[in-house]
Amino acid sequence: MKKKIFGAAVLVLGTGAALGAAAIPAALVTASPEPVAGIIRQAEAYASADPIAERGMQEAVRLCMAKAGFDYTPPSSGMTVDLNGAIGFKRLTVDDAKASGYASTGPRGPHEPAPESAEGRLFADPAFTNALTGPADTASMATVGGTRTSSGGCRGEAMNQIYGSAENYMLATGVAGNSLFPASGAASRDAGTAKAIKDWEACMKDTPYASFTSPQQAEDAGRAAGGQEEFRIAMTDAVCRDKTGFHAALDKVLDKYLTTRMQELAPQVAQVKEIRRTADANAAALGVTAPK
């Protein structure tokens, strides 16, 4: 009898957790003297997982696990990159704050299931984890640039089927996602970022939350308060972000460093584009189409 489960831990299928912090380069980059306005959009698209390929991974894993006797639908990694968030200030609009407080700035995507949940019990089953990720040994690991991820079992089969290899999967997902952190790290230290925060702080001085000195402090206070107070803080925060052009200012700062970084990454960007093009075609062969 098959065991049926939907969703599950990001640790076995999600890109970010699978690759880990070792993929984040330490060196910062310099600001370009001729920044390309709006290059942040191109950079974020490069660093985010390809949705068609990721749906192909889901389907390939599902089919493989069915052969092993498990009716399992894996979660999508849903890996999207918000480089404002990489600086420390995830985007927050007035509409999002009004609808859900700070929910839109919180963690997204699947997470490791609670041990007592149905998902948790399934992941505690050695037969299931062996089928999904293979034996817990070095033979079931792939390495790119000193970064490792599990590549055995149905997970590894899906990587090969959709991306061509586990190494290609890593390059087109986690390695791409982490490759822009040197630029966002440099942007976080830029005077333009400090000015954006100061302008936001000045706006907040005319509100009931005059003591907050940064959007992160406001978010922390809102989450701690919860309930309607969270919504009030989030709305006030979002209105000041909108009035001061906070995120537009951060985007402009990021453009300076991303212009340099994307030039440095040009060969890798071209390689990843080709890997994703092939992955999309392989996903389409499984009947996967673009999400609506």
Helices and strands as residue ranges (DSSP letters): E 3-6, H 10-13, H 15-19, G 21-23, H 39-47, H 51-67, E 70-73, H 83-87, H 94-100, G 103-105, H 118-123, H 126-133, G 138-140, E 141-144, E 147-150, H 153-158, I 159-163, H 166-170, I 171-175, H 176-178, H 181-188, H 191-204, H 215-225, H 227-244, H 246-264, H 266-285
